[in-house]
Amino acid sequence: MPLYAQGDYVKVEFPDETTGIGEWMWVRVTRCDPEKQLVFGILDNEPLNDCEGRLGLGTELAVSYSQIREHRKPTEFTKQ
C-alpha cells in the first residue's frame, strides 16, 4: 500500500534561489511511486513569492519523499 494516496495532501518547501527563503505549499496527490519515492500531484496554493512563472495554482509536480514535511488526509481539512 502506498504511503500517500490519491487525494491526500503533502506540504512541500519550495526554496527561493534568489533570497534563500523557502515557501511552504500544499500539493494534492494524484498518484505515488513508492519504488522511486516520488509523489505526483497538483499545487494547491497560489505562491506568495514570485517564482518566475514556474509555479502557480494547479501546476503539476513530481515531488521526492525527502521534500515532504507534512502529510494530511482530505478529511483533516474539513470543519468539525
Rosetta constraint file for C-alpha pairs under 8 A:
AtomPair CA 2 CA 32 HARMONIC 6.80 0.50
AtomPair CA 2 CA 33 HARMONIC 7.64 0.50
AtomPair CA 2 CA 34 HARMONIC 6.10 0.50
AtomPair CA 3 CA 32 HARMONIC 7.97 0.50
AtomPair CA 3 CA 34 HARMONIC 7.31 0.50
AtomPair CA 4 CA 8 HARMONIC 6.44 0.50
AtomPair CA 4 CA 29 HARMONIC 7.26 0.50
AtomPair CA 4 CA 31 HARMONIC 7.71 0.50
AtomPair CA 4 CA 32 HARMONIC 6.34 0.50
AtomPair CA 4 CA 39 HARMONIC 7.46 0.50
AtomPair CA 5 CA 29 HARMONIC 6.72 0.50
AtomPair CA 5 CA 30 HARMONIC 7.59 0.50
AtomPair CA 5 CA 31 HARMONIC 6.61 0.50
AtomPair CA 5 CA 32 HARMONIC 7.00 0.50
AtomPair CA 6 CA 28 HARMONIC 7.81 0.50
AtomPair CA 6 CA 29 HARMONIC 5.10 0.50
AtomPair CA 6 CA 30 HARMONIC 4.72 0.50
AtomPair CA 6 CA 31 HARMONIC 5.40 0.50
AtomPair CA 6 CA 32 HARMONIC 7.75 0.50
AtomPair CA 7 CA 28 HARMONIC 5.94 0.50
AtomPair CA 7 CA 29 HARMONIC 5.30 0.50
AtomPair CA 7 CA 30 HARMONIC 6.31 0.50
AtomPair CA 7 CA 73 HARMONIC 7.41 0.50
AtomPair CA 7 CA 74 HARMONIC 6.51 0.50
AtomPair CA 8 CA 28 HARMONIC 5.87 0.50
AtomPair CA 8 CA 29 HARMONIC 5.33 0.50
AtomPair CA 8 CA 71 HARMONIC 7.35 0.50
AtomPair CA 8 CA 72 HARMONIC 6.00 0.50
AtomPair CA 8 CA 73 HARMONIC 4.78 0.50
AtomPair CA 8 CA 74 HARMONIC 5.67 0.50
AtomPair CA 9 CA 26 HARMONIC 6.25 0.50
AtomPair CA 9 CA 27 HARMONIC 5.56 0.50
AtomPair CA 9 CA 28 HARMONIC 4.59 0.50
AtomPair CA 9 CA 29 HARMONIC 5.89 0.50
AtomPair CA 9 CA 71 HARMONIC 5.81 0.50
AtomPair CA 9 CA 72 HARMONIC 5.21 0.50
AtomPair CA 9 CA 73 HARMONIC 6.23 0.50
AtomPair CA 9 CA 74 HARMONIC 6.80 0.50
AtomPair CA 10 CA 26 HARMONIC 5.60 0.50
AtomPair CA 10 CA 27 HARMONIC 5.33 0.50
AtomPair CA 10 CA 28 HARMONIC 6.63 0.50
AtomPair CA 10 CA 29 HARMONIC 7.27 0.50
AtomPair CA 10 CA 68 HARMONIC 6.25 0.50
AtomPair CA 10 CA 69 HARMONIC 7.31 0.50
AtomPair CA 10 CA 70 HARMONIC 5.54 0.50
AtomPair CA 10 CA 71 HARMONIC 4.52 0.50
AtomPair CA 10 CA 72 HARMONIC 6.40 0.50
AtomPair CA 11 CA 24 HARMONIC 6.44 0.50
AtomPair CA 11 CA 25 HARMONIC 5.50 0.50
AtomPair CA 11 CA 26 HARMONIC 4.50 0.50
AtomPair CA 11 CA 27 HARMONIC 6.27 0.50
AtomPair CA 11 CA 68 HARMONIC 5.81 0.50
AtomPair CA 11 CA 69 HARMONIC 5.66 0.50
AtomPair CA 11 CA 70 HARMONIC 4.96 0.50
AtomPair CA 11 CA 71 HARMONIC 6.46 0.50
AtomPair CA 12 CA 24 HARMONIC 5.56 0.50
AtomPair CA 12 CA 25 HARMONIC 5.57 0.50
AtomPair CA 12 CA 26 HARMONIC 6.34 0.50
AtomPair CA 12 CA 27 HARMONIC 7.18 0.50
AtomPair CA 12 CA 67 HARMONIC 5.81 0.50
AtomPair CA 12 CA 68 HARMONIC 4.95 0.50
AtomPair CA 12 CA 69 HARMONIC 6.03 0.50
AtomPair CA 12 CA 70 HARMONIC 7.50 0.50
AtomPair CA 13 CA 22 HARMONIC 5.93 0.50
AtomPair CA 13 CA 23 HARMONIC 5.55 0.50
AtomPair CA 13 CA 24 HARMONIC 4.44 0.50
AtomPair CA 13 CA 25 HARMONIC 6.50 0.50
AtomPair CA 13 CA 67 HARMONIC 6.70 0.50
AtomPair CA 13 CA 68 HARMONIC 7.47 0.50
AtomPair CA 13 CA 69 HARMONIC 7.68 0.50
AtomPair CA 14 CA 22 HARMONIC 5.34 0.50
AtomPair CA 14 CA 23 HARMONIC 5.21 0.50
AtomPair CA 14 CA 24 HARMONIC 6.21 0.50
AtomPair CA 14 CA 25 HARMONIC 7.47 0.50
AtomPair CA 15 CA 20 HARMONIC 6.14 0.50
AtomPair CA 15 CA 21 HARMONIC 5.90 0.50
AtomPair CA 15 CA 22 HARMONIC 3.87 0.50
AtomPair CA 15 CA 23 HARMONIC 6.21 0.50
AtomPair CA 16 CA 20 HARMONIC 5.06 0.50
AtomPair CA 16 CA 21 HARMONIC 5.46 0.50
AtomPair CA 16 CA 22 HARMONIC 5.52 0.50
AtomPair CA 16 CA 23 HARMONIC 7.50 0.50
AtomPair CA 16 CA 49 HARMONIC 7.93 0.50
AtomPair CA 16 CA 51 HARMONIC 7.51 0.50
AtomPair CA 17 CA 21 HARMONIC 7.83 0.50
AtomPair CA 23 CA 47 HARMONIC 7.77 0.50
AtomPair CA 23 CA 48 HARMONIC 7.80 0.50
AtomPair CA 23 CA 49 HARMONIC 7.45 0.50
AtomPair CA 25 CA 43 HARMONIC 7.41 0.50
AtomPair CA 25 CA 44 HARMONIC 7.28 0.50
AtomPair CA 25 CA 45 HARMONIC 5.82 0.50
AtomPair CA 25 CA 47 HARMONIC 7.54 0.50
AtomPair CA 26 CA 43 HARMONIC 6.23 0.50
AtomPair CA 26 CA 44 HARMONIC 5.38 0.50
AtomPair CA 26 CA 45 HARMONIC 6.03 0.50
AtomPair CA 27 CA 41 HARMONIC 5.86 0.50
AtomPair CA 27 CA 42 HARMONIC 5.38 0.50
AtomPair CA 27 CA 43 HARMONIC 4.47 0.50
AtomPair CA 27 CA 44 HARMONIC 5.29 0.50
AtomPair CA 27 CA 45 HARMONIC 7.64 0.50
AtomPair CA 28 CA 41 HARMONIC 5.23 0.50
AtomPair CA 28 CA 42 HARMONIC 5.22 0.50
AtomPair CA 28 CA 43 HARMONIC 6.39 0.50
AtomPair CA 28 CA 44 HARMONIC 6.17 0.50
AtomPair CA 29 CA 39 HARMONIC 6.62 0.50
AtomPair CA 29 CA 40 HARMONIC 5.90 0.50
AtomPair CA 29 CA 41 HARMONIC 4.24 0.50
AtomPair CA 29 CA 42 HARMONIC 6.66 0.50
AtomPair CA 30 CA 39 HARMONIC 7.81 0.50
AtomPair CA 30 CA 40 HARMONIC 5.71 0.50
AtomPair CA 30 CA 41 HARMONIC 4.74 0.50
AtomPair CA 30 CA 42 HARMONIC 7.24 0.50
AtomPair CA 31 CA 39 HARMONIC 6.18 0.50
AtomPair CA 31 CA 40 HARMONIC 5.30 0.50
AtomPair CA 31 CA 41 HARMONIC 6.75 0.50
AtomPair CA 32 CA 37 HARMONIC 7.63 0.50
AtomPair CA 32 CA 38 HARMONIC 5.88 0.50
AtomPair CA 32 CA 39 HARMONIC 4.42 0.50
AtomPair CA 32 CA 40 HARMONIC 5.86 0.50
AtomPair CA 33 CA 37 HARMONIC 5.69 0.50
AtomPair CA 33 CA 38 HARMONIC 5.17 0.50
AtomPair CA 33 CA 39 HARMONIC 6.30 0.50
AtomPair CA 34 CA 38 HARMONIC 6.47 0.50
AtomPair CA 37 CA 64 HARMONIC 5.96 0.50
AtomPair CA 37 CA 65 HARMONIC 5.44 0.50
AtomPair CA 38 CA 62 HARMONIC 6.41 0.50
AtomPair CA 38 CA 63 HARMONIC 5.51 0.50
AtomPair CA 38 CA 64 HARMONIC 4.61 0.50
AtomPair CA 38 CA 65 HARMONIC 5.74 0.50
AtomPair CA 39 CA 62 HARMONIC 5.67 0.50
AtomPair CA 39 CA 63 HARMONIC 5.12 0.50
AtomPair CA 39 CA 64 HARMONIC 6.33 0.50
AtomPair CA 39 CA 65 HARMONIC 6.84 0.50
AtomPair CA 40 CA 60 HARMONIC 7.42 0.50
AtomPair CA 40 CA 61 HARMONIC 5.70 0.50
AtomPair CA 40 CA 62 HARMONIC 4.47 0.50
AtomPair CA 40 CA 63 HARMONIC 6.28 0.50
AtomPair CA 41 CA 60 HARMONIC 5.73 0.50
AtomPair CA 41 CA 61 HARMONIC 5.42 0.50
AtomPair CA 41 CA 62 HARMONIC 6.55 0.50
AtomPair CA 41 CA 63 HARMONIC 7.95 0.50
AtomPair CA 42 CA 57 HARMONIC 7.88 0.50
AtomPair CA 42 CA 58 HARMONIC 5.30 0.50
AtomPair CA 42 CA 59 HARMONIC 5.49 0.50
AtomPair CA 42 CA 60 HARMONIC 4.55 0.50
AtomPair CA 42 CA 61 HARMONIC 6.01 0.50
AtomPair CA 43 CA 56 HARMONIC 7.07 0.50
AtomPair CA 43 CA 57 HARMONIC 5.50 0.50
AtomPair CA 43 CA 58 HARMONIC 5.00 0.50
AtomPair CA 43 CA 59 HARMONIC 5.27 0.50
AtomPair CA 43 CA 60 HARMONIC 6.47 0.50
AtomPair CA 43 CA 61 HARMONIC 7.12 0.50
AtomPair CA 44 CA 57 HARMONIC 5.73 0.50
AtomPair CA 44 CA 58 HARMONIC 6.21 0.50
AtomPair CA 45 CA 56 HARMONIC 7.45 0.50
AtomPair CA 45 CA 57 HARMONIC 5.40 0.50
AtomPair CA 45 CA 58 HARMONIC 7.93 0.50
AtomPair CA 46 CA 56 HARMONIC 5.69 0.50
AtomPair CA 46 CA 57 HARMONIC 4.80 0.50
AtomPair CA 47 CA 51 HARMONIC 7.47 0.50
AtomPair CA 47 CA 55 HARMONIC 7.07 0.50
AtomPair CA 47 CA 56 HARMONIC 6.20 0.50
AtomPair CA 47 CA 57 HARMONIC 7.34 0.50
AtomPair CA 51 CA 55 HARMONIC 5.82 0.50
AtomPair CA 55 CA 59 HARMONIC 6.08 0.50
AtomPair CA 63 CA 67 HARMONIC 6.69 0.50
AtomPair CA 63 CA 68 HARMONIC 7.69 0.50
AtomPair CA 64 CA 68 HARMONIC 7.17 0.50
AtomPair CA 72 CA 76 HARMONIC 6.34 0.50
AtomPair CA 73 CA 77 HARMONIC 7.70 0.50
AtomPair CA 74 CA 78 HARMONIC 7.40 0.50
